[in-house]
Amino acid sequence: METNKILQADYLDILFDNRNKQYGSYALRKNEDRRLILSFLLLAGLLLSFGIWTFIGRDKTQTLMDEYDIPVTVTEIIIPTIEPPVPETPPAPPEPPAARPTIQN
């Protein structure tokens, strides 16, 4: 790029000097401000519509809940404690017979 044009050139023009501007990233960066504003407005619109929807729908759900208000009786349940079973001890094994001496004189 010539030195006279550098002072008047945009940042993207300097960055994409001698590169393919038809590739796609040049166009994305060139229109980035417009896309950010559009996405911000879209997000703000969605949040606003969600807020209005919850504000309007709140009165209807409250009247529906009052319509189906059924008294509830609470009963206390007592759980009996069960003692663990006592393990049975197996009978003792019979004692082995006494060893006889095997060496003879």
PyMOL commands that set and color helices and strands:
alter all, ss='L'
color gray80, all
select helices_A, chain A and resi 3-6+11-15+25-30+32-67
alter helices_A, ss='H'
color red, helices_A
deselect
rebuild
show_as cartoon
